[in-house]
Amino acid sequence: MRIDIKQLFYLIALDKTQHFGQAAEMCHVTQPTLSMRLRNLEKELDMVLIKRSSRFEGFTEEGEKILKWAKTMQSAYDGLQAEAANFRQQLFGQLRIGIVPLTNLNPMLMLQKISALFPESVFRCSQRIVKIL
C-alpha cells in the first residue's frame, strides 16, 4: 500500500469545506481529480471513508478515524517542512495580517515590502467581518 500525502490533504480539505468543489479549489485541483484521488485512497485502505450521493454527505465512522490520522500526519509534515526551512535559513509558515477597515494603512505597500524581502512568499486574501462586542 502506498498512500500519497496529497490524498490526506484532500481529505482534510473536504472536512474543512464539506464540499467537493470547494475542497478541490482549496487544493488547486479540479473536482474530478480530487474525487478520483479520494476514491484511490479508499481503494488503498480497502474501506469507504466518505458518504456520497450526488454530493458530500459526511464521513463514515472509519473515515472520521482516518481523518484524525490525516490531520496528525499533516502536522508532522508541516513540522518537517519547517525544520528543513530552518536548516536552509528560510522562513516557513503562515503570517496572518488583520487590518481595521477604516485604517489609513495601505496593506498593498506592506505586502510589496514583504514580497521584496521574501520573493518566495505566496499571498492569499481572505476577508472576514468580525463583530466586536
C-alpha positions as CSV (number, residue, x, y, z in Angstrom):
1,M,0.0,0.0,0.0
2,R,1.3,3.4,-0.9
3,I,-0.7,6.4,0.3
4,D,0.2,9.8,-1.2
5,I,0.3,12.6,1.4
6,K,-1.7,14.8,-1.0
7,Q,-4.6,12.3,-0.7
8,L,-4.6,13.0,3.0
9,F,-4.5,16.8,2.4
10,Y,-7.5,16.4,0.1
11,L,-9.4,14.5,2.8
12,I,-8.6,17.3,5.3
13,A,-9.7,20.0,2.7
14,L,-13.0,18.1,2.3
15,D,-13.5,18.1,6.0
16,K,-12.9,21.9,6.2
17,T,-15.2,22.8,3.3
18,Q,-17.7,20.0,3.4
19,H,-18.0,20.3,-0.4
20,F,-16.1,18.5,-3.1
21,G,-15.8,21.5,-5.4
22,Q,-14.6,23.9,-2.7
23,A,-12.1,21.4,-1.4
24,A,-10.8,21.0,-5.0
25,E,-10.5,24.7,-5.3
26,M,-8.7,24.9,-1.9
27,C,-6.2,22.3,-3.1
28,H,-5.8,23.9,-6.6
29,V,-7.0,20.8,-8.5
30,T,-10.2,20.0,-10.4
31,Q,-13.1,18.4,-8.7
32,P,-12.8,15.2,-10.7
33,T,-9.2,14.9,-9.7
34,L,-9.9,15.4,-6.0
35,S,-12.8,12.8,-6.2
36,M,-10.6,10.3,-8.0
37,R,-7.7,10.7,-5.6
38,L,-10.0,10.2,-2.6
39,R,-11.5,7.1,-4.2
40,N,-8.0,5.8,-4.7
41,L,-7.3,6.4,-1.0
42,E,-10.4,4.4,-0.2
43,K,-9.2,1.6,-2.5
44,E,-5.8,1.6,-1.0
45,L,-7.2,1.4,2.5
46,D,-10.0,-1.0,1.4
47,M,-12.7,0.9,3.1
48,V,-15.3,3.6,2.4
49,L,-14.3,6.9,4.1
50,I,-16.9,9.3,2.6
51,K,-20.7,9.1,2.4
52,R,-21.6,10.2,-1.1
53,S,-24.7,10.8,-3.2
54,S,-24.6,13.5,-5.8
55,R,-22.7,15.5,-3.2
56,F,-20.7,15.2,0.0
57,E,-22.8,13.8,2.9
58,G,-20.1,13.4,5.6
59,F,-17.6,10.8,6.7
60,T,-18.2,7.2,7.7
61,E,-17.1,6.1,11.1
62,E,-13.9,4.8,9.6
63,G,-13.5,8.0,7.6
64,E,-13.6,10.0,10.8
65,K,-10.8,7.9,12.3
66,I,-8.7,8.1,9.2
67,L,-9.3,11.9,9.1
68,K,-7.8,12.2,12.6
69,W,-4.7,10.3,11.4
70,A,-4.5,12.5,8.3
71,K,-4.5,15.6,10.5
72,T,-1.7,14.2,12.6
73,M,0.3,13.4,9.5
74,Q,-0.3,16.9,8.1
75,S,1.0,18.4,11.4
76,A,4.1,16.2,11.2
77,Y,4.6,17.1,7.5
78,D,4.4,20.8,8.4
79,G,6.9,20.3,11.1
80,L,9.3,18.5,8.7
81,Q,9.0,21.4,6.2
82,A,9.6,23.9,8.9
83,E,12.7,22.1,10.2
84,A,14.1,21.8,6.6
85,A,13.4,25.5,6.0
86,N,15.2,26.3,9.3
87,F,18.3,24.4,8.1
88,R,18.2,26.4,4.9
89,Q,17.8,29.5,7.0
90,Q,14.5,30.3,5.4
91,L,11.2,31.3,6.9
92,F,8.3,28.8,6.8
93,G,4.7,29.1,7.8
94,Q,1.8,31.5,7.6
95,L,1.7,35.1,8.6
96,R,-1.8,36.4,9.1
97,I,-2.3,40.2,9.0
98,G,-5.5,41.8,10.2
99,I,-6.4,45.3,9.3
100,V,-9.1,47.5,10.7
101,P,-11.4,48.5,7.8
102,L,-11.2,52.3,8.3
103,T,-7.5,52.5,9.0
104,N,-5.2,54.7,6.9
105,L,-2.8,51.8,6.3
106,N,-2.4,50.6,2.8
107,P,-1.9,46.8,3.0
108,M,-0.5,46.6,-0.6
109,L,2.5,48.7,0.3
110,M,3.3,46.5,3.3
111,L,2.8,43.3,1.1
112,Q,5.1,44.8,-1.6
113,K,7.9,45.2,1.0
114,I,7.4,41.7,2.3
115,S,7.4,40.3,-1.2
116,A,10.7,42.1,-2.0
117,L,12.3,40.7,1.2
118,F,10.9,37.2,0.7
119,P,10.3,36.6,-3.1
120,E,9.1,33.0,-2.5
121,S,6.2,34.3,-0.5
122,V,2.6,33.4,-1.5
123,F,-0.2,35.7,-0.7
124,R,-3.9,34.9,-0.2
125,C,-6.7,37.3,0.6
126,S,-9.4,36.3,3.0
127,Q,-12.0,38.8,4.0
128,R,-13.9,38.2,7.3
129,I,-16.1,40.6,9.1
130,V,-15.8,40.2,12.8
131,K,-18.2,41.8,15.2
132,I,-16.5,43.3,18.2
133,L,-18.6,43.3,21.3
